[in-house]
Amino acid sequence: MVAAGVQFGWALQLSLLTPYIQVLPCVRIWSDKCSSKYGRRRPFILAGSLMISVAVTIIGFSADTGYLLGDADEDHRNFKGT
């Protein structure tokens, strides 16, 4: 039973890490070639921060957005936690 939890944990970590493994090398190459007046890294840090802020806001309002797009109460299950 414990081993299954460890395997699930590793699978979750790998699934969350995969975008970083694929995206970061491209961003590093682009930032190394960047010749902005703000520096090489700052525009990418700013863009990444803004995208994360928008994504967190969208996640926070996902239930309201789903309701506005036509999701009804009977279309989803209530999770009871047990």
MOPAC internal coordinates of N, CA, C and O (Angstrom, degrees):
PM7 1SCF
backbone

  N    0.0000 0     0.00 0     0.00 0    0    0    0
  C    1.4499 1     0.00 0     0.00 0    1    0    0
  C    1.5338 1   110.99 1     0.00 0    2    1    0
  O    1.2310 1   120.26 1   139.32 1    3    2    1
  N    1.3200 1   117.12 1   -40.68 1    3    2    1
  C    1.4522 1   119.83 1   179.09 1    5    3    2
  C    1.5194 1   110.92 1   -69.30 1    6    5    3
  O    1.2310 1   120.20 1   142.06 1    7    6    5
  N    1.3326 1   117.22 1   -37.94 1    7    6    5
  C    1.4621 1   120.78 1  -179.35 1    9    7    6
  C    1.5256 1   111.25 1   -62.31 1   10    9    7
  O    1.2310 1   119.83 1   143.34 1   11   10    9
  N    1.3198 1   117.93 1   -36.66 1   11   10    9
  C    1.4590 1   120.62 1   178.70 1   13   11   10
  C    1.5285 1   110.28 1   -64.65 1   14   13   11
  O    1.2310 1   120.16 1   142.96 1   15   14   13
  N    1.3239 1   117.29 1   -37.04 1   15   14   13
  C    1.4591 1   120.18 1   177.26 1   17   15   14
  C    1.5167 1   112.40 1   -66.37 1   18   17   15
  O    1.2310 1   120.72 1   142.03 1   19   18   17
  N    1.3269 1   116.22 1   -37.97 1   19   18   17
  C    1.4655 1   120.26 1   178.39 1   21   19   18
  C    1.5201 1   110.11 1   -66.31 1   22   21   19
  O    1.2310 1   120.32 1   137.22 1   23   22   21
  N    1.3176 1   116.99 1   -42.78 1   23   22   21
  C    1.4610 1   119.99 1   179.07 1   25   23   22
  C    1.5193 1   111.13 1   -64.10 1   26   25   23
  O    1.2310 1   120.62 1   140.47 1   27   26   25
  N    1.3250 1   116.41 1   -39.53 1   27   26   25
  C    1.4593 1   119.57 1   177.19 1   29   27   26
  C    1.5225 1   110.43 1   -63.86 1   30   29   27
  O    1.2310 1   120.39 1   139.46 1   31   30   29
  N    1.3264 1   116.86 1   -40.54 1   31   30   29
  C    1.4584 1   120.74 1   178.40 1   33   31   30
  C    1.5185 1   112.37 1   -62.17 1   34   33   31
  O    1.2310 1   120.43 1   136.72 1   35   34   33
  N    1.3295 1   116.78 1   -43.28 1   35   34   33
  C    1.4647 1   120.40 1   178.26 1   37   35   34
  C    1.5259 1   110.58 1   -65.41 1   38   37   35
  O    1.2310 1   120.00 1   138.93 1   39   38   37
  N    1.3150 1   117.60 1   -41.07 1   39   38   37
  C    1.4575 1   120.60 1   179.16 1   41   39   38
  C    1.5256 1   110.61 1   -62.96 1   42   41   39
  O    1.2310 1   120.67 1   139.78 1   43   42   41
  N    1.3135 1   116.32 1   -40.22 1   43   42   41
  C    1.4622 1   120.29 1   178.68 1   45   43   42
  C    1.5197 1   110.87 1   -65.37 1   46   45   43
  O    1.2310 1   120.21 1   136.44 1   47   46   45
  N    1.3187 1   117.20 1   -43.56 1   47   46   45
  C    1.4609 1   120.44 1   179.19 1   49   47   46
  C    1.5235 1   111.46 1   -62.18 1   50   49   47
  O    1.2310 1   120.42 1   137.25 1   51   50   49
  N    1.3225 1   116.80 1   -42.75 1   51   50   49
  C    1.4568 1   119.72 1   179.68 1   53   51   50
  C    1.5170 1   111.73 1   -66.87 1   54   53   51
  O    1.2310 1   120.19 1   143.39 1   55   54   53
  N    1.3296 1   117.25 1   -36.61 1   55   54   53
  C    1.4608 1   119.09 1   179.66 1   57   55   54
  C    1.5244 1   111.27 1   -69.38 1   58   57   55
  O    1.2310 1   120.26 1   147.49 1   59   58   57
  N    1.3186 1   117.10 1   -32.51 1   59   58   57
  C    1.4609 1   119.68 1   177.78 1   61   59   58
  C    1.5226 1   111.89 1   -78.80 1   62   61   59
  O    1.2310 1   120.09 1   153.99 1   63   62   61
  N    1.3166 1   117.43 1   -26.01 1   63   62   61
  C    1.4571 1   121.77 1  -176.90 1   65   63   62
  C    1.5234 1   112.46 1   -85.82 1   66   65   63
  O    1.2310 1   119.81 1   158.11 1   67   66   65
  N    1.3110 1   117.97 1   -21.89 1   67   66   65
  C    1.4600 1   121.74 1  -174.90 1   69   67   66
  C    1.5332 1   113.29 1   -57.87 1   70   69   67
  O    1.2310 1   118.43 1   135.89 1   71   70   69
  N    1.3425 1   120.60 1   -44.11 1   71   70   69
  C    1.4698 1   118.09 1   178.15 1   73   71   70
  C    1.5228 1   113.07 1   -60.38 1   74   73   71
  O    1.2310 1   120.08 1   145.44 1   75   74   73
  N    1.3306 1   117.45 1   -34.56 1   75   74   73
  C    1.4514 1   119.90 1   179.31 1   77   75   74
  C    1.5149 1   111.04 1   -67.64 1   78   77   75
  O    1.2310 1   120.42 1   142.43 1   79   78   77
  N    1.3146 1   116.80 1   -37.57 1   79   78   77
  C    1.4584 1   120.74 1  -179.60 1   81   79   78
  C    1.5253 1   110.41 1   -67.06 1   82   81   79
  O    1.2310 1   120.00 1   146.41 1   83   82   81
  N    1.3152 1   117.60 1   -33.59 1   83   82   81
  C    1.4548 1   121.30 1  -177.31 1   85   83   82
  C    1.5237 1   112.88 1   -88.30 1   86   85   83
  O    1.2310 1   119.52 1   146.33 1   87   86   85
  N    1.3159 1   118.51 1   -33.67 1   87   86   85
  C    1.4607 1   121.54 1  -172.54 1   89   87   86
  C    1.5267 1   112.25 1   -91.56 1   90   89   87
  O    1.2310 1   119.54 1   140.33 1   91   90   89
  N    1.3099 1   118.49 1   -39.67 1   91   90   89
  C    1.4518 1   120.52 1  -173.57 1   93   91   90
  C    1.5211 1   114.69 1   -59.92 1   94   93   91
  O    1.2310 1   118.25 1   139.80 1   95   94   93
  N    1.3223 1   120.94 1   -40.20 1   95   94   93
  C    1.4655 1   117.66 1   177.20 1   97   95   94
  C    1.5301 1   113.12 1   -60.09 1   98   97   95
  O    1.2310 1   120.02 1   142.48 1   99   98   97
  N    1.3169 1   117.56 1   -37.52 1   99   98   97
  C    1.4716 1   120.49 1   177.60 1  101   99   98
  C    1.5220 1   111.01 1   -66.26 1  102  101   99
  O    1.2310 1   120.47 1   136.43 1  103  102  101
  N    1.3148 1   116.70 1   -43.57 1  103  102  101
  C    1.4688 1   120.37 1  -179.95 1  105  103  102
  C    1.5250 1   110.21 1   -65.52 1  106  105  103
  O    1.2310 1   119.97 1   142.54 1  107  106  105
  N    1.3124 1   117.67 1   -37.46 1  107  106  105
  C    1.4682 1   120.34 1   177.67 1  109  107  106
  C    1.5208 1   110.92 1   -63.21 1  110  109  107
  O    1.2310 1   119.97 1   137.44 1  111  110  109
  N    1.3128 1   117.66 1   -42.56 1  111  110  109
  C    1.4625 1   120.77 1   179.62 1  113  111  110
  C    1.5274 1   109.97 1   -64.62 1  114  113  111
  O    1.2310 1   120.27 1   135.03 1  115  114  113
  N    1.3502 1   117.10 1   -44.97 1  115  114  113
  C    1.4606 1   120.09 1   179.52 1  117  115  114
  C    1.5214 1   111.29 1   -63.29 1  118  117  115
  O    1.2310 1   120.26 1   139.09 1  119  118  117
  N    1.3320 1   117.12 1   -40.91 1  119  118  117
  C    1.4607 1   118.96 1  -178.27 1  121  119  118
  C    1.5249 1   111.84 1   -71.10 1  122  121  119
  O    1.2310 1   120.01 1   149.40 1  123  122  121
  N    1.3193 1   117.59 1   -30.60 1  123  122  121
  C    1.4601 1   119.70 1   176.80 1  125  123  122
  C    1.5253 1   111.42 1   -68.23 1  126  125  123
  O    1.2310 1   120.21 1   150.48 1  127  126  125
  N    1.3214 1   117.20 1   -29.52 1  127  126  125
  C    1.4675 1   121.46 1   179.97 1  129  127  126
  C    1.5249 1   112.52 1   -90.74 1  130  129  127
  O    1.2310 1   120.07 1   174.98 1  131  130  129
  N    1.3198 1   117.48 1    -5.02 1  131  130  129
  C    1.4626 1   121.74 1  -176.92 1  133  131  130
  C    1.5257 1   110.13 1   -73.31 1  134  133  131
  O    1.2310 1   120.93 1   -43.23 1  135  134  133
  N    1.3166 1   115.82 1   136.77 1  135  134  133
  C    1.4693 1   120.21 1   178.10 1  137  135  134
  C    1.5296 1   109.53 1  -127.24 1  138  137  135
  O    1.2310 1   120.85 1  -126.71 1  139  138  137
  N    1.3118 1   115.98 1    53.29 1  139  138  137
  C    1.4583 1   121.80 1  -179.34 1  141  139  138
  C    1.5219 1   110.09 1   -80.02 1  142  141  139
  O    1.2310 1   120.67 1   -24.80 1  143  142  141
  N    1.3057 1   116.33 1   155.20 1  143  142  141
  C    1.4621 1   119.59 1   177.18 1  145  143  142
  C    1.5333 1   111.51 1   -70.86 1  146  145  143
  O    1.2310 1   120.19 1   165.50 1  147  146  145
  N    1.3373 1   117.24 1   -14.50 1  147  146  145
  C    1.4589 1   121.67 1   178.26 1  149  147  146
  C    1.5239 1   112.64 1   -91.60 1  150  149  147
  O    1.2310 1   120.34 1   179.46 1  151  150  149
  N    1.3028 1   116.96 1    -0.54 1  151  150  149
  C    1.4552 1   120.65 1   179.86 1  153  151  150
  C    1.5247 1   110.70 1   110.84 1  154  153  151
  O    1.2310 1   121.32 1    -0.67 1  155  154  153
  N    1.3199 1   115.08 1   179.33 1  155  154  153
  C    1.4604 1   119.31 1  -177.53 1  157  155  154
  C    1.5186 1   112.42 1   -84.51 1  158  157  155
  O    1.2310 1   119.39 1   146.61 1  159  158  157
  N    1.3151 1   118.77 1   -33.39 1  159  158  157
  C    1.4630 1   121.64 1  -172.11 1  161  159  158
  C    1.5284 1   113.77 1  -100.14 1  162  161  159
  O    1.2310 1   120.12 1   148.57 1  163  162  161
  N    1.3151 1   117.38 1   -31.43 1  163  162  161
  C    1.4698 1   120.05 1  -173.38 1  165  163  162
  C    1.5229 1   114.55 1   -58.41 1  166  165  163
  O    1.2310 1   118.39 1   137.53 1  167  166  165
  N    1.3331 1   120.68 1   -42.47 1  167  166  165
  C    1.4725 1   118.45 1   178.23 1  169  167  166
  C    1.5310 1   112.37 1   -61.16 1  170  169  167
  O    1.2310 1   120.27 1   144.25 1  171  170  169
  N    1.3222 1   117.08 1   -35.75 1  171  170  169
  C    1.4591 1   120.42 1  -179.86 1  173  171  170
  C    1.5250 1   111.12 1   -73.92 1  174  173  171
  O    1.2310 1   120.24 1   143.83 1  175  174  173
  N    1.3069 1   117.15 1   -36.17 1  175  174  173
  C    1.4689 1   120.41 1   176.09 1  177  175  174
  C    1.5307 1   109.58 1   -65.19 1  178  177  175
  O    1.2310 1   120.25 1   136.46 1  179  178  177
  N    1.3228 1   117.13 1   -43.54 1  179  178  177
  C    1.4609 1   120.81 1   179.03 1  181  179  178
  C    1.5266 1   111.48 1   -63.93 1  182  181  179
  O    1.2310 1   120.28 1   133.81 1  183  182  181
  N    1.3332 1   117.08 1   -46.19 1  183  182  181
  C    1.4652 1   120.14 1   179.82 1  185  183  182
  C    1.5270 1   111.07 1   -63.28 1  186  185  183
  O    1.2310 1   120.04 1   137.61 1  187  186  185
  N    1.3279 1   117.53 1   -42.39 1  187  186  185
  C    1.4607 1   120.93 1   178.68 1  189  187  186
  C    1.5228 1   111.73 1   -64.01 1  190  189  187
  O    1.2310 1   120.59 1   139.18 1  191  190  189
  N    1.3292 1   116.47 1   -40.82 1  191  190  189
  C    1.4610 1   120.10 1   178.93 1  193  191  190
  C    1.5237 1   111.73 1   -64.26 1  194  193  191
  O    1.2310 1   120.69 1   138.40 1  195  194  193
  N    1.3176 1   116.28 1   -41.60 1  195  194  193
  C    1.4622 1   119.67 1   178.70 1  197  195  194
  C    1.5263 1   111.54 1   -65.66 1  198  197  195
  O    1.2310 1   120.44 1   138.80 1  199  198  197
  N    1.3427 1   116.76 1   -41.20 1  199  198  197
  C    1.4669 1   119.26 1   179.19 1  201  199  198
  C    1.5244 1   111.47 1   -65.07 1  202  201  199
  O    1.2310 1   120.16 1   140.81 1  203  202  201
  N    1.3289 1   117.31 1   -39.19 1  203  202  201
  C    1.4656 1   120.45 1   178.02 1  205  203  202
  C    1.5253 1   110.51 1   -66.21 1  206  205  203
  O    1.2310 1   120.12 1   139.88 1  207  206  205
  N    1.3305 1   117.38 1   -40.12 1  207  206  205
  C    1.4656 1   120.56 1   178.77 1  209  207  206
  C    1.5238 1   111.25 1   -62.72 1  210  209  207
  O    1.2310 1   120.41 1   136.81 1  211  210  209
  N    1.3132 1   116.82 1   -43.19 1  211  210  209
  C    1.4623 1   120.56 1   178.49 1  213  211  210
  C    1.5311 1   110.40 1   -64.93 1  214  213  211
  O    1.2310 1   120.40 1   137.21 1  215  214  213
  N    1.3377 1   116.84 1   -42.79 1  215  214  213
  C    1.4676 1   120.18 1  -179.43 1  217  215  214
  C    1.5223 1   111.73 1   -63.31 1  218  217  215
  O    1.2310 1   120.01 1   138.21 1  219  218  217
  N    1.3281 1   117.59 1   -41.79 1  219  218  217
  C    1.4664 1   120.62 1   179.45 1  221  219  218
  C    1.5233 1   110.44 1   -66.37 1  222  221  219
  O    1.2310 1   120.26 1   141.95 1  223  222  221
  N    1.3192 1   117.12 1   -38.05 1  223  222  221
  C    1.4678 1   120.65 1   177.40 1  225  223  222
  C    1.5241 1   110.75 1   -65.25 1  226  225  223
  O    1.2310 1   120.22 1   137.28 1  227  226  225
  N    1.3183 1   117.19 1   -42.72 1  227  226  225
  C    1.4667 1   120.48 1   178.55 1  229  227  226
  C    1.5207 1   110.79 1   -63.68 1  230  229  227
  O    1.2310 1   120.27 1   137.94 1  231  230  229
  N    1.3252 1   117.09 1   -42.06 1  231  230  229
  C    1.4618 1   120.30 1   178.24 1  233  231  230
  C    1.5268 1   110.35 1   -62.26 1  234  233  231
  O    1.2310 1   120.23 1   139.93 1  235  234  233
  N    1.3212 1   117.17 1   -40.07 1  235  234  233
  C    1.4538 1   121.06 1  -179.65 1  237  235  234
  C    1.5239 1   113.13 1   -63.59 1  238  237  235
  O    1.2310 1   120.42 1   146.74 1  239  238  237
  N    1.3124 1   116.80 1   -33.26 1  239  238  237
  C    1.4593 1   120.89 1  -178.54 1  241  239  238
  C    1.5315 1   112.45 1  -104.12 1  242  241  239
  O    1.2310 1   119.92 1  -161.10 1  243  242  241
  N    1.3184 1   117.75 1    18.90 1  243  242  241
  C    1.4681 1   120.21 1  -175.52 1  245  243  242
  C    1.5288 1   112.43 1   -64.75 1  246  245  243
  O    1.2310 1   119.53 1   141.96 1  247  246  245
  N    1.3220 1   118.50 1   -38.04 1  247  246  245
  C    1.4642 1   120.29 1   179.44 1  249  247  246
  C    1.5350 1   110.59 1   -65.84 1  250  249  247
  O    1.2310 1   120.80 1   136.90 1  251  250  249
  N    1.3316 1   116.08 1   -43.10 1  251  250  249
  C    1.4663 1   119.67 1   178.24 1  253  251  250
  C    1.5232 1   111.39 1   -65.56 1  254  253  251
  O    1.2310 1   120.36 1   140.28 1  255  254  253
  N    1.3230 1   116.91 1   -39.72 1  255  254  253
  C    1.4572 1   121.24 1   178.60 1  257  255  254
  C    1.5232 1   110.50 1   -64.24 1  258  257  255
  O    1.2310 1   120.34 1   136.75 1  259  258  257
  N    1.3234 1   116.96 1   -43.25 1  259  258  257
  C    1.4562 1   120.45 1   177.37 1  261  259  258
  C    1.5149 1   111.90 1   -61.15 1  262  261  259
  O    1.2310 1   120.38 1   139.52 1  263  262  261
  N    1.3191 1   116.88 1   -40.48 1  263  262  261
  C    1.4691 1   120.62 1   178.03 1  265  263  262
  C    1.5303 1   110.89 1   -64.79 1  266  265  263
  O    1.2310 1   120.62 1   138.37 1  267  266  265
  N    1.3427 1   116.42 1   -41.63 1  267  266  265
  C    1.4613 1   119.89 1   179.28 1  269  267  266
  C    1.5280 1   112.29 1   -66.85 1  270  269  267
  O    1.2310 1   120.27 1   151.51 1  271  270  269
  N    1.3270 1   117.09 1   -28.49 1  271  270  269
  C    1.4650 1   121.18 1  -179.79 1  273  271  270
  C    1.5177 1   112.96 1   -87.45 1  274  273  271
  O    1.2310 1   119.98 1  -175.67 1  275  274  273
  N    1.3312 1   117.65 1     4.33 1  275  274  273
  C    1.4509 1   119.97 1   173.05 1  277  275  274
  C    1.5063 1   115.70 1   113.59 1  278  277  275
  O    1.2310 1   119.18 1  -175.22 1  279  278  277
  N    1.3142 1   119.18 1     4.78 1  279  278  277
  C    1.4585 1   121.11 1   178.04 1  281  279  278
  C    1.5187 1   108.87 1   -73.68 1  282  281  279
  O    1.2310 1   120.65 1   -52.91 1  283  282  281
  N    1.3187 1   116.36 1   127.09 1  283  282  281
  C    1.4600 1   121.32 1  -179.57 1  285  283  282
  C    1.5312 1   109.29 1  -101.91 1  286  285  283
  O    1.2310 1   120.70 1   -16.26 1  287  286  285
  N    1.3230 1   116.27 1   163.74 1  287  286  285
  C    1.4633 1   120.50 1  -178.36 1  289  287  286
  C    1.5158 1   112.14 1   -63.18 1  290  289  287
  O    1.2310 1   119.54 1   147.60 1  291  290  289
  N    1.3124 1   118.48 1   -32.40 1  291  290  289
  C    1.4679 1   120.30 1  -177.76 1  293  291  290
  C    1.5290 1   112.35 1   -78.57 1  294  293  291
  O    1.2310 1   119.75 1   172.25 1  295  294  293
  N    1.3351 1   118.08 1    -7.75 1  295  294  293
  C    1.4548 1   120.95 1  -179.14 1  297  295  294
  C    1.5236 1   113.62 1   -82.63 1  298  297  295
  O    1.2310 1   119.65 1   168.05 1  299  298  297
  N    1.3144 1   118.28 1   -11.95 1  299  298  297
  C    1.4597 1   119.84 1  -178.37 1  301  299  298
  C    1.5220 1   110.66 1  -127.54 1  302  301  299
  O    1.2310 1   121.58 1   -21.70 1  303  302  301
  N    1.3271 1   114.58 1   158.30 1  303  302  301
  C    1.4684 1   121.07 1   179.76 1  305  303  302
  C    1.5136 1   109.50 1   -94.67 1  306  305  303
  O    1.2310 1   121.03 1   -28.63 1  307  306  305
  N    1.3102 1   115.64 1   151.37 1  307  306  305
  C    1.4640 1   120.78 1   175.68 1  309  307  306
  C    1.5140 1   108.63 1   -93.63 1  310  309  307
  O    1.2310 1   120.22 1   -53.93 1  311  310  309
  N    1.3157 1   117.19 1   126.07 1  311  310  309
  C    1.4506 1   122.51 1   179.32 1  313  311  310
  C    1.5259 1   108.73 1   -85.35 1  314  313  311
  O    1.2310 1   120.28 1   -53.25 1  315  314  313
  N    1.3074 1   117.07 1   126.75 1  315  314  313
  C    1.4598 1   120.95 1  -177.25 1  317  315  314
  C    1.5139 1   112.40 1  -100.31 1  318  317  315
  O    1.2310 1   119.38 1   170.27 1  319  318  317
  N    1.3104 1   118.78 1    -9.73 1  319  318  317
  C    1.4579 1   121.61 1   174.49 1  321  319  318
  C    1.4998 1   115.72 1    83.28 1  322  321  319
  O    1.2310 1   119.10 1  -178.55 1  323  322  321
  N    1.3193 1   119.32 1     1.45 1  323  322  321
  C    1.4697 1   121.29 1   178.07 1  325  323  322
  C    1.4983 1   111.23 1  -126.61 1  326  325  323
  O    1.2310 1   120.10 1   180.00 1  327  326  325

